[in-house]
Amino acid sequence: MLVREAVVLLALTVTFQLEVSWVVSSNYQTTDKETHPIYVRTKPYS
């Protein structure tokens, strides 16, 4: 049970960090926005 909770927490942390980096790159128009994996997957050439 404890191991499973740790895995879930780790997964949520990674997902949260990815979302934060996507939001930051979208808000501040960073030069590497086009190469961000989430941005490329969700909004290709938009």
mmJSON file of the N, C-alpha and C atoms, coordinates in Angstrom:
{"data_MODEL":{"atom_site":{
"group_PDB":["ATOM","ATOM","ATOM","ATOM","ATOM","ATOM","ATOM","ATOM","ATOM","ATOM","ATOM","ATOM","ATOM","ATOM","ATOM","ATOM","ATOM","ATOM","ATOM","ATOM","ATOM","ATOM","ATOM","ATOM","ATOM","ATOM","ATOM","ATOM","ATOM","ATOM","ATOM","ATOM","ATOM","ATOM","ATOM","ATOM","ATOM","ATOM","ATOM","ATOM","ATOM","ATOM","ATOM","ATOM","ATOM","ATOM","ATOM","ATOM","ATOM","ATOM","ATOM","ATOM","ATOM","ATOM","ATOM","ATOM","ATOM","ATOM","ATOM","ATOM","ATOM","ATOM","ATOM","ATOM","ATOM","ATOM","ATOM","ATOM","ATOM","ATOM","ATOM","ATOM","ATOM","ATOM","ATOM","ATOM","ATOM","ATOM","ATOM","ATOM","ATOM","ATOM","ATOM","ATOM","ATOM","ATOM","ATOM","ATOM","ATOM","ATOM","ATOM","ATOM","ATOM","ATOM","ATOM","ATOM","ATOM","ATOM","ATOM","ATOM","ATOM","ATOM","ATOM","ATOM","ATOM","ATOM","ATOM","ATOM","ATOM","ATOM","ATOM","ATOM","ATOM","ATOM","ATOM","ATOM","ATOM","ATOM","ATOM","ATOM","ATOM","ATOM","ATOM","ATOM","ATOM","ATOM","ATOM","ATOM","ATOM","ATOM","ATOM","ATOM","ATOM","ATOM","ATOM","ATOM","ATOM","ATOM"],
"id":[1,2,3,4,5,6,7,8,9,10,11,12,13,14,15,16,17,18,19,20,21,22,23,24,25,26,27,28,29,30,31,32,33,34,35,36,37,38,39,40,41,42,43,44,45,46,47,48,49,50,51,52,53,54,55,56,57,58,59,60,61,62,63,64,65,66,67,68,69,70,71,72,73,74,75,76,77,78,79,80,81,82,83,84,85,86,87,88,89,90,91,92,93,94,95,96,97,98,99,100,101,102,103,104,105,106,107,108,109,110,111,112,113,114,115,116,117,118,119,120,121,122,123,124,125,126,127,128,129,130,131,132,133,134,135,136,137,138],
"type_symbol":["N","C","C","N","C","C","N","C","C","N","C","C","N","C","C","N","C","C","N","C","C","N","C","C","N","C","C","N","C","C","N","C","C","N","C","C","N","C","C","N","C","C","N","C","C","N","C","C","N","C","C","N","C","C","N","C","C","N","C","C","N","C","C","N","C","C","N","C","C","N","C","C","N","C","C","N","C","C","N","C","C","N","C","C","N","C","C","N","C","C","N","C","C","N","C","C","N","C","C","N","C","C","N","C","C","N","C","C","N","C","C","N","C","C","N","C","C","N","C","C","N","C","C","N","C","C","N","C","C","N","C","C","N","C","C","N","C","C"],
"label_atom_id":["N","CA","C","N","CA","C","N","CA","C","N","CA","C","N","CA","C","N","CA","C","N","CA","C","N","CA","C","N","CA","C","N","CA","C","N","CA","C","N","CA","C","N","CA","C","N","CA","C","N","CA","C","N","CA","C","N","CA","C","N","CA","C","N","CA","C","N","CA","C","N","CA","C","N","CA","C","N","CA","C","N","CA","C","N","CA","C","N","CA","C","N","CA","C","N","CA","C","N","CA","C","N","CA","C","N","CA","C","N","CA","C","N","CA","C","N","CA","C","N","CA","C","N","CA","C","N","CA","C","N","CA","C","N","CA","C","N","CA","C","N","CA","C","N","CA","C","N","CA","C","N","CA","C","N","CA","C","N","CA","C"],
"label_alt_id":[null,null,null,null,null,null,null,null,null,null,null,null,null,null,null,null,null,null,null,null,null,null,null,null,null,null,null,null,null,null,null,null,null,null,null,null,null,null,null,null,null,null,null,null,null,null,null,null,null,null,null,null,null,null,null,null,null,null,null,null,null,null,null,null,null,null,null,null,null,null,null,null,null,null,null,null,null,null,null,null,null,null,null,null,null,null,null,null,null,null,null,null,null,null,null,null,null,null,null,null,null,null,null,null,null,null,null,null,null,null,null,null,null,null,null,null,null,null,null,null,null,null,null,null,null,null,null,null,null,null,null,null,null,null,null,null,null,null],
"label_comp_id":["MET","MET","MET","LEU","LEU","LEU","VAL","VAL","VAL","ARG","ARG","ARG","GLU","GLU","GLU","ALA","ALA","ALA","VAL","VAL","VAL","VAL","VAL","VAL","LEU","LEU","LEU","LEU","LEU","LEU","ALA","ALA","ALA","LEU","LEU","LEU","THR","THR","THR","VAL","VAL","VAL","THR","THR","THR","PHE","PHE","PHE","GLN","GLN","GLN","LEU","LEU","LEU","GLU","GLU","GLU","VAL","VAL","VAL","SER","SER","SER","TRP","TRP","TRP","VAL","VAL","VAL","VAL","VAL","VAL","SER","SER","SER","SER","SER","SER","ASN","ASN","ASN","TYR","TYR","TYR","GLN","GLN","GLN","THR","THR","THR","THR","THR","THR","ASP","ASP","ASP","LYS","LYS","LYS","GLU","GLU","GLU","THR","THR","THR","HIS","HIS","HIS","PRO","PRO","PRO","ILE","ILE","ILE","TYR","TYR","TYR","VAL","VAL","VAL","ARG","ARG","ARG","THR","THR","THR","LYS","LYS","LYS","PRO","PRO","PRO","TYR","TYR","TYR","SER","SER","SER"],
"label_asym_id":["A","A","A","A","A","A","A","A","A","A","A","A","A","A","A","A","A","A","A","A","A","A","A","A","A","A","A","A","A","A","A","A","A","A","A","A","A","A","A","A","A","A","A","A","A","A","A","A","A","A","A","A","A","A","A","A","A","A","A","A","A","A","A","A","A","A","A","A","A","A","A","A","A","A","A","A","A","A","A","A","A","A","A","A","A","A","A","A","A","A","A","A","A","A","A","A","A","A","A","A","A","A","A","A","A","A","A","A","A","A","A","A","A","A","A","A","A","A","A","A","A","A","A","A","A","A","A","A","A","A","A","A","A","A","A","A","A","A"],
"label_entity_id":["1","1","1","1","1","1","1","1","1","1","1","1","1","1","1","1","1","1","1","1","1","1","1","1","1","1","1","1","1","1","1","1","1","1","1","1","1","1","1","1","1","1","1","1","1","1","1","1","1","1","1","1","1","1","1","1","1","1","1","1","1","1","1","1","1","1","1","1","1","1","1","1","1","1","1","1","1","1","1","1","1","1","1","1","1","1","1","1","1","1","1","1","1","1","1","1","1","1","1","1","1","1","1","1","1","1","1","1","1","1","1","1","1","1","1","1","1","1","1","1","1","1","1","1","1","1","1","1","1","1","1","1","1","1","1","1","1","1"],
"label_seq_id":[1,1,1,2,2,2,3,3,3,4,4,4,5,5,5,6,6,6,7,7,7,8,8,8,9,9,9,10,10,10,11,11,11,12,12,12,13,13,13,14,14,14,15,15,15,16,16,16,17,17,17,18,18,18,19,19,19,20,20,20,21,21,21,22,22,22,23,23,23,24,24,24,25,25,25,26,26,26,27,27,27,28,28,28,29,29,29,30,30,30,31,31,31,32,32,32,33,33,33,34,34,34,35,35,35,36,36,36,37,37,37,38,38,38,39,39,39,40,40,40,41,41,41,42,42,42,43,43,43,44,44,44,45,45,45,46,46,46],
"pdbx_PDB_ins_code":[null,null,null,null,null,null,null,null,null,null,null,null,null,null,null,null,null,null,null,null,null,null,null,null,null,null,null,null,null,null,null,null,null,null,null,null,null,null,null,null,null,null,null,null,null,null,null,null,null,null,null,null,null,null,null,null,null,null,null,null,null,null,null,null,null,null,null,null,null,null,null,null,null,null,null,null,null,null,null,null,null,null,null,null,null,null,null,null,null,null,null,null,null,null,null,null,null,null,null,null,null,null,null,null,null,null,null,null,null,null,null,null,null,null,null,null,null,null,null,null,null,null,null,null,null,null,null,null,null,null,null,null,null,null,null,null,null,null],
"Cartn_x":[0.845,0.0,0.88,1.897,2.756,3.536,3.972,4.73,3.84,2.608,1.69,1.413,1.243,0.999,2.193,3.392,4.596,4.673,4.313,4.337,3.323,2.129,1.088,1.544,2.144,2.61,3.693,4.589,5.653,5.074,4.1,3.482,2.776,2.072,1.387,2.381,3.508,4.523,5.115,5.435,5.996,4.993,3.737,2.698,2.53,2.55,2.393,3.535,4.751,5.909,5.834,5.362,5.229,4.182,3.064,2.014,2.498,3.228,3.743,4.704,5.589,6.548,5.836,4.741,3.978,3.294,2.71,2.033,3.032,4.188,5.205,5.674,5.935,6.421,5.335,4.077,2.998,2.806,2.901,2.656,3.784,5.011,6.143,6.749,6.132,6.58,8.079,8.515,9.932,10.318,11.591,12.059,11.921,11.888,11.805,10.376,9.386,8.004,7.614,8.056,7.677,8.235,9.32,9.93,9.446,8.58,8.075,7.168,7.417,6.671,5.164,4.733,3.299,2.715,3.413,2.914,2.807,3.813,3.818,2.677,2.412,1.353,-0.028,-0.215,-1.566,-1.912,-0.925,-1.23,-0.185,-0.227,0.768,0.523,1.52,1.482,0.244,-0.192,-1.392,-1.019],
"Cartn_y":[-1.203,0.0,1.252,1.258,2.436,2.654,1.569,1.687,2.256,1.782,2.27,3.758,4.175,5.6,6.438,5.913,6.646,6.787,5.732,5.778,6.788,6.793,7.742,9.166,9.385,10.727,11.184,10.273,10.611,10.964,10.186,10.442,11.799,12.114,13.407,14.551,14.363,15.409,15.675,14.611,14.77,15.454,15.027,15.626,17.097,17.419,18.812,19.666,19.147,19.902,20.124,19.119,19.264,20.32,20.296,21.284,22.693,22.827,24.142,24.657,23.787,24.228,24.602,23.897,24.228,25.581,25.823,27.098,28.245,28.048,29.096,29.406,28.362,28.581,29.232,28.941,29.537,31.004,31.292,32.658,33.604,33.137,34.026,33.907,33.059,32.956,32.678,31.616,31.277,30.774,30.838,30.491,28.994,28.175,26.731,26.214,27.106,26.668,25.641,25.854,24.945,23.542,23.438,22.122,21.439,22.127,21.516,20.346,19.148,17.949,18.086,18.671,18.81,19.802,20.89,21.911,21.334,20.58,20.0,18.99,18.206,17.209,17.844,18.902,19.426,20.506,21.328,22.434,22.515,21.59,21.608,22.732,23.59,24.638,25.522,25.849,26.677,28.134],
"Cartn_z":[0.0,0.0,0.0,0.858,0.946,-0.349,-0.958,-2.205,-3.306,-3.357,-4.394,-4.213,-2.973,-2.716,-3.135,-2.911,-3.292,-4.814,-5.53,-6.996,-7.515,-6.927,-7.344,-7.074,-5.918,-5.576,-6.543,-6.896,-7.837,-9.204,-9.638,-10.939,-10.947,-9.87,-9.794,-9.785,-9.092,-9.028,-10.406,-11.144,-12.487,-13.406,-13.342,-14.178,-13.857,-12.554,-12.134,-12.664,-12.587,-13.064,-14.572,-15.298,-16.75,-17.085,-16.355,-16.619,-16.292,-15.195,-14.812,-15.879,-16.358,-17.372,-18.668,-18.98,-20.186,-20.029,-18.856,-18.613,-18.654,-18.038,-18.017,-19.441,-20.22,-21.589,-22.446,-22.163,-22.938,-22.558,-21.253,-20.793,-21.18,-21.131,-21.345,-22.738,-23.595,-24.984,-25.08,-24.405,-24.437,-25.822,-26.145,-27.478,-27.753,-26.697,-26.911,-26.752,-26.904,-26.727,-27.784,-29.01,-30.097,-29.894,-29.127,-28.951,-27.683,-26.902,-25.679,-26.046,-25.485,-25.892,-25.712,-24.587,-24.366,-25.347,-25.59,-26.519,-27.928,-28.339,-29.68,-29.817,-28.749,-28.814,-28.832,-28.022,-27.861,-28.87,-29.268,-30.178,-31.288,-32.232,-33.302,-34.305,-34.474,-35.498,-35.425,-34.211,-34.095,-33.849],
"occupancy":[1.0,1.0,1.0,1.0,1.0,1.0,1.0,1.0,1.0,1.0,1.0,1.0,1.0,1.0,1.0,1.0,1.0,1.0,1.0,1.0,1.0,1.0,1.0,1.0,1.0,1.0,1.0,1.0,1.0,1.0,1.0,1.0,1.0,1.0,1.0,1.0,1.0,1.0,1.0,1.0,1.0,1.0,1.0,1.0,1.0,1.0,1.0,1.0,1.0,1.0,1.0,1.0,1.0,1.0,1.0,1.0,1.0,1.0,1.0,1.0,1.0,1.0,1.0,1.0,1.0,1.0,1.0,1.0,1.0,1.0,1.0,1.0,1.0,1.0,1.0,1.0,1.0,1.0,1.0,1.0,1.0,1.0,1.0,1.0,1.0,1.0,1.0,1.0,1.0,1.0,1.0,1.0,1.0,1.0,1.0,1.0,1.0,1.0,1.0,1.0,1.0,1.0,1.0,1.0,1.0,1.0,1.0,1.0,1.0,1.0,1.0,1.0,1.0,1.0,1.0,1.0,1.0,1.0,1.0,1.0,1.0,1.0,1.0,1.0,1.0,1.0,1.0,1.0,1.0,1.0,1.0,1.0,1.0,1.0,1.0,1.0,1.0,1.0],
"B_iso_or_equiv":[0.0,0.0,0.0,0.0,0.0,0.0,0.0,0.0,0.0,0.0,0.0,0.0,0.0,0.0,0.0,0.0,0.0,0.0,0.0,0.0,0.0,0.0,0.0,0.0,0.0,0.0,0.0,0.0,0.0,0.0,0.0,0.0,0.0,0.0,0.0,0.0,0.0,0.0,0.0,0.0,0.0,0.0,0.0,0.0,0.0,0.0,0.0,0.0,0.0,0.0,0.0,0.0,0.0,0.0,0.0,0.0,0.0,0.0,0.0,0.0,0.0,0.0,0.0,0.0,0.0,0.0,0.0,0.0,0.0,0.0,0.0,0.0,0.0,0.0,0.0,0.0,0.0,0.0,0.0,0.0,0.0,0.0,0.0,0.0,0.0,0.0,0.0,0.0,0.0,0.0,0.0,0.0,0.0,0.0,0.0,0.0,0.0,0.0,0.0,0.0,0.0,0.0,0.0,0.0,0.0,0.0,0.0,0.0,0.0,0.0,0.0,0.0,0.0,0.0,0.0,0.0,0.0,0.0,0.0,0.0,0.0,0.0,0.0,0.0,0.0,0.0,0.0,0.0,0.0,0.0,0.0,0.0,0.0,0.0,0.0,0.0,0.0,0.0],
"pdbx_formal_charge":[null,null,null,null,null,null,null,null,null,null,null,null,null,null,null,null,null,null,null,null,null,null,null,null,null,null,null,null,null,null,null,null,null,null,null,null,null,null,null,null,null,null,null,null,null,null,null,null,null,null,null,null,null,null,null,null,null,null,null,null,null,null,null,null,null,null,null,null,null,null,null,null,null,null,null,null,null,null,null,null,null,null,null,null,null,null,null,null,null,null,null,null,null,null,null,null,null,null,null,null,null,null,null,null,null,null,null,null,null,null,null,null,null,null,null,null,null,null,null,null,null,null,null,null,null,null,null,null,null,null,null,null,null,null,null,null,null,null],
"auth_seq_id":[1,1,1,2,2,2,3,3,3,4,4,4,5,5,5,6,6,6,7,7,7,8,8,8,9,9,9,10,10,10,11,11,11,12,12,12,13,13,13,14,14,14,15,15,15,16,16,16,17,17,17,18,18,18,19,19,19,20,20,20,21,21,21,22,22,22,23,23,23,24,24,24,25,25,25,26,26,26,27,27,27,28,28,28,29,29,29,30,30,30,31,31,31,32,32,32,33,33,33,34,34,34,35,35,35,36,36,36,37,37,37,38,38,38,39,39,39,40,40,40,41,41,41,42,42,42,43,43,43,44,44,44,45,45,45,46,46,46],
"auth_comp_id":["MET","MET","MET","LEU","LEU","LEU","VAL","VAL","VAL","ARG","ARG","ARG","GLU","GLU","GLU","ALA","ALA","ALA","VAL","VAL","VAL","VAL","VAL","VAL","LEU","LEU","LEU","LEU","LEU","LEU","ALA","ALA","ALA","LEU","LEU","LEU","THR","THR","THR","VAL","VAL","VAL","THR","THR","THR","PHE","PHE","PHE","GLN","GLN","GLN","LEU","LEU","LEU","GLU","GLU","GLU","VAL","VAL","VAL","SER","SER","SER","TRP","TRP","TRP","VAL","VAL","VAL","VAL","VAL","VAL","SER","SER","SER","SER","SER","SER","ASN","ASN","ASN","TYR","TYR","TYR","GLN","GLN","GLN","THR","THR","THR","THR","THR","THR","ASP","ASP","ASP","LYS","LYS","LYS","GLU","GLU","GLU","THR","THR","THR","HIS","HIS","HIS","PRO","PRO","PRO","ILE","ILE","ILE","TYR","TYR","TYR","VAL","VAL","VAL","ARG","ARG","ARG","THR","THR","THR","LYS","LYS","LYS","PRO","PRO","PRO","TYR","TYR","TYR","SER","SER","SER"],
"auth_asym_id":["A","A","A","A","A","A","A","A","A","A","A","A","A","A","A","A","A","A","A","A","A","A","A","A","A","A","A","A","A","A","A","A","A","A","A","A","A","A","A","A","A","A","A","A","A","A","A","A","A","A","A","A","A","A","A","A","A","A","A","A","A","A","A","A","A","A","A","A","A","A","A","A","A","A","A","A","A","A","A","A","A","A","A","A","A","A","A","A","A","A","A","A","A","A","A","A","A","A","A","A","A","A","A","A","A","A","A","A","A","A","A","A","A","A","A","A","A","A","A","A","A","A","A","A","A","A","A","A","A","A","A","A","A","A","A","A","A","A"],
"auth_atom_id":["N","CA","C","N","CA","C","N","CA","C","N","CA","C","N","CA","C","N","CA","C","N","CA","C","N","CA","C","N","CA","C","N","CA","C","N","CA","C","N","CA","C","N","CA","C","N","CA","C","N","CA","C","N","CA","C","N","CA","C","N","CA","C","N","CA","C","N","CA","C","N","CA","C","N","CA","C","N","CA","C","N","CA","C","N","CA","C","N","CA","C","N","CA","C","N","CA","C","N","CA","C","N","CA","C","N","CA","C","N","CA","C","N","CA","C","N","CA","C","N","CA","C","N","CA","C","N","CA","C","N","CA","C","N","CA","C","N","CA","C","N","CA","C","N","CA","C","N","CA","C","N","CA","C","N","CA","C","N","CA","C"],
"pdbx_PDB_model_num":[1,1,1,1,1,1,1,1,1,1,1,1,1,1,1,1,1,1,1,1,1,1,1,1,1,1,1,1,1,1,1,1,1,1,1,1,1,1,1,1,1,1,1,1,1,1,1,1,1,1,1,1,1,1,1,1,1,1,1,1,1,1,1,1,1,1,1,1,1,1,1,1,1,1,1,1,1,1,1,1,1,1,1,1,1,1,1,1,1,1,1,1,1,1,1,1,1,1,1,1,1,1,1,1,1,1,1,1,1,1,1,1,1,1,1,1,1,1,1,1,1,1,1,1,1,1,1,1,1,1,1,1,1,1,1,1,1,1]
}}}
